[in-house]
Amino acid sequence: MANKNKKRKLPLAYQPVGFVLSWAGGALAGMAFRKAWMAIRHEEDAPDALDPDRGWGEILLAAAVQGAIFAVVRSAVDRTGAKAIERSTGVWPATDKGGRD
């Protein structure tokens, strides 16, 4: 019975940890994107969608690279956090088998 209670309460307890991990992952992904953009285009700033001096191709390339980096970092951080919780408590932190989205 105690194990059943533990499984119900862990996702709620994991939420603050998940928030901190997500915040740190977002910061890490932002730094990775800036470095990747510098390597790709040798520019400090990536184009913004509302930048009138940039073309469609450059804006869409930047968005695709940024999206890919953020998705990879987000998945890596989420998986690492979940595995750490499972190792320390013996319970997987997600209540359902579905994904985030």
C-alpha positions in Angstrom: 0.0 0.0 0.0 2.8 2.4 0.8 4.4 1.8 -2.6 1.0 2.7 -4.3 0.9 6.0 -2.3 4.5 6.7 -3.3 3.7 6.3 -7.0 0.8 8.8 -6.7 2.7 11.5 -4.9 6.0 11.4 -6.8 4.9 13.2 -9.9 3.8 16.1 -7.8 7.1 16.1 -5.9 9.0 15.9 -9.2 7.4 19.0 -10.6 9.8 21.5 -8.9 12.7 19.4 -9.9 11.4 19.2 -13.4 10.9 23.0 -13.5 14.5 23.6 -12.4 15.8 21.0 -14.9 13.8 22.6 -17.7 15.0 26.1 -16.9 18.6 24.9 -16.9 18.0 22.9 -20.1 16.6 26.0 -21.8 19.7 28.1 -20.8 22.0 25.3 -22.0 20.1 25.0 -25.3 20.3 28.8 -25.8 24.0 28.8 -25.3 24.3 25.8 -27.7 22.2 27.5 -30.3 24.3 30.7 -30.1 27.5 28.6 -30.6 25.9 26.6 -33.4 24.8 29.8 -35.2 28.2 31.3 -34.9 29.7 28.2 -36.4 27.2 28.1 -39.3 27.0 31.8 -40.2 29.9 33.4 -38.3 27.5 35.9 -36.9 26.8 36.8 -33.2 23.0 37.2 -33.6 20.6 34.8 -35.3 17.9 36.4 -37.5 14.6 37.2 -36.0 11.4 36.5 -37.9 10.6 40.2 -37.9 14.1 41.3 -39.1 13.5 43.1 -42.4 17.1 42.7 -43.5 17.0 38.9 -43.5 15.6 36.6 -46.1 13.1 33.7 -45.7 15.8 31.1 -46.1 18.0 32.5 -43.4 15.2 33.0 -40.9 13.8 29.5 -41.5 17.3 27.9 -41.2 17.8 29.7 -37.9 14.4 28.5 -36.6 15.0 24.9 -37.7 18.4 24.8 -36.1 17.1 26.4 -32.9 14.1 24.0 -32.8 16.3 20.9 -33.3 18.8 22.0 -30.6 16.0 22.8 -28.1 14.2 19.5 -28.7 17.4 17.5 -28.3 18.4 19.3 -25.1 14.9 19.2 -23.7 14.7 15.4 -24.2 18.1 14.8 -22.8 17.5 16.8 -19.7 14.0 15.3 -19.1 15.3 11.8 -19.6 18.3 12.3 -17.3 16.1 13.8 -14.6 13.6 10.9 -14.9 16.4 8.3 -14.8 17.9 10.0 -11.7 14.6 10.0 -9.9 14.0 6.4 -10.8 17.4 5.4 -9.5 17.0 7.2 -6.3 13.4 6.3 -5.5 12.7 3.2 -7.7 9.7 5.0 -9.2 9.4 6.5 -12.7 8.3 10.1 -12.3 5.6 10.1 -15.1 2.1 9.0 -14.2 1.2 7.9 -17.7 3.0 6.3 -20.6 2.3 9.1 -23.0 4.7 11.8 -24.0 4.7 15.5 -23.0 3.0 16.7 -26.1 
